[in-house]
Amino acid sequence: MPALPTQTRIYQNHHLDSTRWNWFAPREDDIVIATSYKAGTTLMQTIVGNLLFPAGDLPGPASFISPWLDFRPIPLEMVLGQLEAQEHRRYIKTHTPLDGLPYYSQAKYLCVSRDPRDVFMSLLNHWGSHTDEFYLMANGIPGRVGDEFPRFGGDVKQIWRDWMTRSWFEWEVGGYPYWSHLSYALTFWKFRHLPNIKLVHFNDLIADLDGQMRDIAEYLEIEIPEALWPDVVKRCTFAEVKKDPSKVVGENIAFAFEGGADTFIHKGTNGRWVDVFDEDDLMLYENAMNQLPADYAQWLQDGGAVPPT
């Protein structure tokens, strides 16, 4: 028998509480969308939602249909009740690494990742746009483990140094003040031999959305009538989502971000780091990447086919 994932870590800070998963009642056809952050979470939620509802009749925005289970500030009872009431096939969002999750052999896991440099550029917009109300929620709601979520300082170079060299959780590589993007997908990479774990890279989604969506549909065992396929893909393009981001992330997100949904769905592009990082910045990047397995680090940066174990 091949090795199976086990829960060996607890992830708790200002955003995360991985122990919330201990109260989750799985169904055999559940889909778990797993990302660190800013790596294609909303895009994958949009893809899965449109595969499940190919006629375009999704019953709500992704933030409601596909809730973030381990997000500490939202009452757990509300999230679990929302999921329990769903009669369609469920797709649940998580930012907890696999070593902090319960493993369900009948569920399908989709781990999405992205070049760390592109994640960082997206993270700057994300962190830098938080409202005062969001900081009060993240830091003021009882149950927070560890230090407060720090305010965005604006010094891009210092933020990059911290994100590359400091870790919120001591066993991870970088990621401060969140958790490690570099280490996140590695927890799934180690179990890529399992038939219910699939790794997807943001670069590949951007390069060939149609082909990647067909591959994801096959993995999830979802059959789409060919006549509907062009519209299913179109609804998942960035241009289409950007027309009305609130349809994807909901109106309530304005509580957390200045500019609301338009801020959250920002650019969806790669390579913006090229004009930002100097040689010293890139050396920090290389030093961090060198702490990871070479084949994983290459895939994390570039995407492409996932090599066999």
SVG drawing of the C-alpha trace seen along z (x, -y; Angstrom):
<svg xmlns="http://www.w3.org/2000/svg" viewBox="-30 -52 52 54">
<polyline fill="none" stroke="black" stroke-width="0.4" points="0.0,0.0 1.3,-3.5 1.8,-6.0 -1.2,-8.1 -1.3,-11.6 -1.7,-12.1 -2.3,-15.1 1.0,-15.9 0.7,-19.7 -1.7,-22.3 -1.9,-25.6 -3.3,-28.4 -2.6,-32.1 -4.6,-35.3 -6.2,-33.9 -6.0,-30.1 -7.3,-27.4 -6.7,-24.0 -8.5,-22.3 -11.8,-23.5 -11.6,-20.6 -12.0,-18.1 -15.7,-19.0 -16.3,-18.6 -18.5,-15.7 -17.2,-14.6 -19.2,-13.2 -17.8,-10.8 -17.8,-13.1 -16.4,-16.2 -13.9,-18.4 -11.2,-20.2 -9.6,-23.2 -6.3,-23.8 -3.9,-26.7 -1.6,-28.8 -3.0,-32.2 -2.9,-34.4 -2.1,-31.3 -5.3,-30.7 -7.8,-30.0 -10.7,-32.0 -9.9,-30.9 -10.1,-27.2 -13.3,-27.9 -14.7,-29.5 -13.6,-26.6 -15.1,-23.9 -18.3,-25.8 -18.8,-26.2 -18.0,-22.5 -20.6,-21.6 -23.1,-24.1 -22.4,-24.1 -25.6,-25.9 -24.3,-29.0 -26.9,-28.7 -24.5,-28.8 -26.6,-29.4 -24.3,-32.2 -20.8,-33.6 -17.8,-31.3 -17.2,-32.8 -20.6,-31.5 -20.8,-28.2 -17.2,-27.3 -16.5,-28.6 -13.0,-28.9 -13.5,-26.3 -10.3,-27.1 -10.7,-30.9 -10.8,-31.6 -12.9,-34.8 -16.1,-33.3 -18.2,-31.3 -17.5,-27.6 -21.1,-26.7 -22.2,-28.9 -19.8,-27.5 -20.6,-23.9 -24.3,-24.6 -23.9,-26.2 -22.1,-23.1 -24.5,-20.7 -27.4,-22.4 -25.9,-22.1 -27.5,-19.3 -25.1,-19.7 -21.6,-18.3 -19.6,-20.4 -16.2,-22.1 -14.5,-23.5 -11.7,-26.0 -8.7,-25.5 -5.5,-27.3 -4.2,-24.6 -1.3,-22.5 -2.0,-18.8 -0.1,-17.8 -2.7,-19.8 -5.8,-18.4 -7.7,-15.2 -7.3,-12.9 -10.5,-11.6 -9.8,-8.8 -13.0,-9.3 -12.6,-13.1 -10.8,-14.8 -8.0,-17.3 -7.0,-20.0 -3.9,-21.8 -3.2,-25.0 0.2,-26.7 2.1,-29.6 5.5,-31.1 6.4,-32.6 7.4,-35.9 4.0,-36.3 2.3,-35.3 4.2,-38.0 3.2,-40.7 -0.5,-39.7 -0.1,-39.5 1.1,-43.2 -2.2,-44.3 -4.1,-41.9 -2.5,-42.8 -2.1,-46.5 -5.9,-46.9 -7.2,-45.6 -9.7,-47.8 -9.4,-48.8 -12.4,-46.6 -10.6,-43.6 -7.6,-44.1 -10.0,-44.5 -11.7,-41.2 -8.5,-39.2 -6.9,-40.4 -9.9,-41.1 -12.0,-38.0 -11.2,-35.6 -9.3,-32.5 -6.3,-33.9 -3.1,-31.9 0.1,-33.9 0.8,-37.5 -1.5,-39.9 -1.7,-40.2 0.6,-43.2 -0.5,-46.2 0.8,-46.6 4.0,-48.7 4.4,-49.6 8.2,-49.0 8.2,-46.4 11.8,-45.5 11.4,-44.8 8.1,-42.9 10.0,-40.7 12.9,-40.1 10.5,-39.0 8.4,-36.8 11.5,-35.1 13.4,-34.6 10.9,-34.6 8.3,-32.0 5.2,-32.2 5.4,-28.4 8.9,-27.2 8.8,-24.1 8.1,-26.1 10.3,-28.1 9.4,-31.8 5.9,-33.2 5.8,-35.8 3.3,-37.2 1.0,-34.6 2.2,-31.0 4.6,-29.6 3.7,-29.6 6.9,-27.8 6.2,-24.9 2.5,-24.7 2.2,-22.7 5.1,-20.5 2.8,-18.8 0.7,-17.7 3.6,-17.1 4.8,-14.3 1.6,-12.5 1.1,-13.2 1.1,-9.4 -2.4,-9.2 -5.2,-9.1 -7.3,-11.7 -4.6,-14.3 -4.0,-16.6 -1.5,-19.5 -2.3,-22.3 -0.1,-25.3 -1.4,-28.9 0.9,-29.2 -0.7,-26.3 -4.2,-27.6 -3.3,-30.9 -1.5,-29.3 -4.2,-26.8 -7.4,-27.3 -9.5,-25.1 -7.1,-22.1 -6.6,-22.4 -10.3,-22.6 -10.9,-19.5 -8.2,-17.7 -9.7,-18.9 -13.2,-17.8 -11.9,-14.3 -10.1,-14.1 -13.3,-15.1 -15.4,-12.7 -17.6,-15.5 -19.0,-15.2 -19.9,-18.4 -22.0,-18.5 -19.8,-19.7 -22.3,-22.3 -22.0,-24.0 -18.2,-23.8 -17.3,-27.1 -19.5,-29.1 -18.2,-27.1 -14.7,-28.1 -15.6,-31.7 -17.1,-32.2 -13.8,-31.2 -11.6,-33.7 -10.2,-36.6 -11.8,-39.1 -15.2,-37.6 -14.8,-37.5 -13.4,-41.1 -16.6,-42.4 -18.4,-41.8 -16.2,-40.4 -18.9,-40.5 -20.6,-37.5 -17.5,-35.5 -16.5,-36.8 -19.7,-38.5 -20.6,-42.0 -19.6,-41.5 -15.9,-41.4 -16.0,-45.2 -15.8,-44.8 -12.3,-43.4 -10.9,-45.3 -10.9,-48.9 -12.5,-48.8 -14.3,-45.5 -14.5,-42.9 -12.7,-45.0 -9.6,-45.1 -9.7,-41.4 -9.9,-40.4 -6.9,-42.5 -4.8,-41.7 -4.4,-38.0 -1.1,-38.4 2.4,-37.1 5.8,-38.7 5.1,-42.0 8.1,-41.2 10.6,-41.7 10.7,-45.5 10.6,-45.3 13.3,-42.9 17.0,-43.6 19.9,-41.1 19.8,-41.1 16.1,-40.3 16.6,-37.5 19.4,-36.1 17.0,-35.8 14.6,-34.0 17.3,-31.5 18.4,-30.9 14.8,-30.0 14.1,-27.9 17.3,-25.9 15.8,-24.7 13.2,-22.8 13.5,-19.6 14.9,-20.5 12.1,-18.9 9.4,-20.5 11.1,-23.9 11.3,-23.8 7.6,-23.0 6.7,-25.6 8.3,-28.3 7.5,-27.2 4.6,-24.7 4.3,-22.1 3.8,-18.4 4.1,-17.0 6.8,-14.3 6.0,-10.9 7.2,-9.9"/>
</svg>
